[in-house]
Amino acid sequence: MLSSSSTAVKNPPLKRRLCFLLKLVCFVSSVLIFCEFLIYYVVIFQCRWPDVKGEAHMGEKETSASVLKAIILADTHLLGEIKGHWLDKLRREWQMERSFQTALWLLQPDIVFILGDVFDEGKWSSPQAWADDVRRFRKMFRHSLVTELVVIVGNHDIGFHYEMTTYKVNRFEKVFNFTSGKLITRKGINFVLVNSVAMEGDGCAVCRTSEAKLVALSHKLNCSQQKPNHSNKRCSEVEKLPASEPILLQHYPLYRKSDAECTGEDSAPPEEKNIPFKEKYDVLSQEASQKLLWWFQPRLILSGHTHSACEVLHAGKIPEISVPSFSWRNRNNPSFIMGSITPTDFSLQKCFLPFESRVFTIYCAAGALLVILVLAHVQLLTPPFYFAQRLISKHKAV
């Protein structure tokens, strides 16, 4: 009788402990699932594709057939073996992978452009380190056959001009099928891919080849935009392209003095806005910028490199959008651009990703609450209800 009664006394506390432990596991799991998975769906679900002029008058089938839905992001900077700490890699790469995969699932873009600096150490990585970086990139930015991925080269992928070699350029081109001066046309829209690192203008081998391709492509595009009744012997044997003003995609921005005129919550911090940009390092030189504008007369320029957002007008009419970094490592509030593009028009909309500070705040709040619950359970912290009850009873006794 005594043994059975003692067992009955011991069982309830054991059950209460197991029940409390189960509640703690459920609480911690819920916080992890929300912060590492669900928050990306909650935030990106709020993003909507922008409307293009005249789209409202089109039918649903006509709209899907004529409007190209493009996502543009920049500066992923996958960490390498030299400067990359394993915890930093794990945290920031998981954030980019979840952001990218969630955006693909929710938004269903036709094409994705990454505007350079895919890797952080491509400029000096060994063949083995390069292969490892490429493997991780393909895992993070995997996509279905329905979505096309186009990657532009940046200075961290092949080095600044003085570090750039034919070997590094060929290595990048082999993996990403990228060549400077390459034209891709989708739904009648012309996109020109530029290796802005090779726009140094000093006549180096890579620079000469790159500029020659750009000049030839400029000639093709100019001939294609001429009216059919316009006779030009130079254009008689040129392959005709869609008569659509091109969109330039490159890593370096065109020349501007600084980010002083840039606005928005994801523009450069106030203390950095007035710092003058260095030509051929922060931005393209004035000469290279004028060449690209003169060769292509683009209707839009998309660039990266600065890690901050900016919108400027060149020649008073050509907009350039600098796309912020996609990684928490470079920004607390990373984002990407959503573009609805037709052969004659375009509309852009920014989509912010979860803020790193907000995720950190959720974890801190959850951790504090967890500590309070544990202390209250082991009676090291008196629950407020019982504490108030004791005060009332003592007051009555007096």
Steps between C-alpha positions, in 0.01 A plus 500: 500500500776743590695432180195549278407826673855636468498414128173688464656803668808493278317453169315836485819709534667286233205544266497874561871521418458303178200713404696820568798369303272417206356852510851648496597285199185609315568866583863488385408306185226751414741793531763325286250403230362853484838679494671258261214412263163668542623859533624492139154403376331762719725781372534409131128414470433874534695579179303546178604520136471861377259585220626619163320775308231350283508171690154568643355498149653162414339164555653259751651277229630799305657648813686182595623463144625858452627603847831359620516458877859549616664493842823697532737455794864579565808441714433165663869472602512130588783476751814307415744284693741785583283768661179306555423374851287184500230656720485811282468280192226290657293798616524730198484231234195343664334844494571543127394146414168532684439847352570384145306175518202670666500777238505244217213304654280800574578730206570254214731730295591427138862602548741594782803727455786510752710813443845378599710430808342159530805387697706688754837339425476405131782744428754285686336161567682179407343254253379282789355797693337627180338161438368496858360854468328411171347188657355703786373766262317242288339354810387837636377642171353184350201561278258317277519488121214751486723775646821614331800617703743753347814599693715809429868516597625725781839608633490247788439221247807569283683777685533872440654593167858463625415151640289384205653227282380306198498185714263650758272645232484167312436313826201722574370486143518122494282465811246773426505513119577871523684709246532877499310647211254214504142573400206299626154566361190383685144582386638760260702675774874555448734464799869588459740334746811708573824400670548839666833390651637490144397861428832635625586654163871416514500258207567182700426172320175431686394866465562505123300181445215620720475842336515350149201277583308794641566713191384219269188448708431873499512497121250213485259671736523834320432335165205311644338820624509673162178527303449236226505759220827650626780394264838444662765289331674437832186330630411299190664177618455548875283250687185681610408501868171606661460877461498559875728741683738288710531466877860501629595256775837548671674492836660845527266800488558765237695803617347717771678723750357335813180366654408846630183516289385146585194465720303222667534282807747271322721773357851553637529611867512881545867493603593329170282687251733795446818296463621553139505190281827390346485439125578144384460382859162609640350595163597487134713782364329793332645390166375140530157621614467731200603217267226268627236774481609596149527143371166372628270791595340265756156558646610359838827414678516255791816478712627386840836530678421775753280271718256792533201620301514800270310636202662753266423645158771511233477761225177608665301204370672162554427352846754289683399289799771385740374179661588448871674187628295183543696389809467574871877519506488831311164640610255470786217554247588313179262506205455420133328667205190363331461616140205468264654567160365525144684591176390863540454557873594380847389538861715422804410421860729431797442197721666506843617184673469440877713744697780325690445726802134396522585132490761560773241688709254210474768257616597726794137544608437126475818426696403741778153349521651150510724594795203647691292186443781270617571706812130513584469123454785421739357761739810716492277772364164544669219534245338850522158355590627315806719791601197734500294241686763479777509879535120514537496222762774671703308830484183330629691332783625837620 
